[in-house]
Amino acid sequence: MQTKEEAFARLAKSEFRSSFHLTAAEKTWCAEKGGEVLRRHAADFVRQKLAPAHPVNDGKQTPMHGHPVFKAMHATACCCRGCLNKWYHIPLGVELSDALQSRIVDFLMAWIERNA
């Protein structure tokens, strides 16, 4: 399994993945809400949008805007099961374990912290 730093280095080479940045308003929102709220939101989104073996609308379930976690999901290729499979070799059609969901949330939070 690759480290966060290895994953960030690989993502930086993608023009699409590296095009995501938090706006000033999103940075302010993150600062005001704090890490605990962001982590809770990230965990909810991962549980709802990625954890099921066959997520509803897979490939289209994560908006591009509207929440800092959504941007983090696209920037880190954690937006759908197809991207998780392509970038991290996480098998399709298998429910994500709690431990894997937690690792994804940690990765999303690391991206937000780097960009906030």
N, C-alpha and C positions, 0 to 999 in steps of 0.2 A: 504494500500500500504506500502511495506516495505521501510525502509530508505536505503540510500547508504551503511551505515555501516553494516546493517543487511544483505544486498545483498552481500557485500564483504566477510562477515563472512561465509555465506552459500557457496559462490563460492570457498572459501579457502579449503573447505572440499572435493571438487572435484579434483581428481588427474589430470584429463584432463584440466579443467579450470585453475588450479593453475600452470600448466606447461608452460604457456605463459609468456615470459619476453622480454623486449626490448633489442636488442643488443647494443653494444657501438656505432656502426654506426647509429642506429636508434635514440638513445638518442641524439647524436650530431645533427642529422637531425632535431629533434624536437626543440632543443635549437636554431639552426640557423633559422628555419622557424618561430618559435614563436607560441604562443597559438592561435592567431587569424587565422592564416593559417590552423593550425590543426583543429580548430573548424569548419572552412568553409568546409574543406575536409570531416570531420565527418558528417556534416549536409548533404552534397551532397550524401555521401554513404548511409546514413540512408534513405534519400528521394528516392534514386534510388533502393536500394536493399531491404528495409524493409517496406516502407510506402504503396506500392500498396497492395490492398486486396489479390491479387494473383501474387506475384513477379515471374519474369521469373527465371526458374531453382531454385526454392525455395529449400533450403537445400544444394545447391551447388553454390550459387551466390557470396559468399564471399571467396576470396582467403585466404589461411593460412598465407601467407607471402607477402612481397612487399610493405607494407605501415604500419606504426605504428598503424593506425586506424584499419586496418584489424586484427592485433593481439589483439587490445583492444576489437573488436567485438567478437572474439572467447573467449577471457578470461572472458568476462562478460556475455556470452551466449546471445549476441545481434547480432548474425551472420545470423540468418534466422527466419522465422516466427514460425517454429516448436520449436526452442529453446526459443523464446520469450513466446510462449504459455506454454511450459513445466516449465520454470523457473519463469515466472512473470504473468502467467495466462492471457496474452493478447490474445484475441480471434483471431482465424484464420478466413480468408475470409472477414475481415473488414479493410478498409483503415485506416491507423494510422493518428490521428489528428495532427495538427501542434504542439499542446501542448505536446502530447506524444512523438513526434519526438524530440522536444527540450529536454525533460527529458532524453531520450536515449542518445542524444549528450552530455548532462551534465555528465551522468554516464560514457560514454566513455572517456571524458576529465578527469574525476576524476581518472580513472584507469591509463591513460597516465601520469598524474601528479604524481601519487604514484610510478610509475615505471621509470620515466625519471630522 
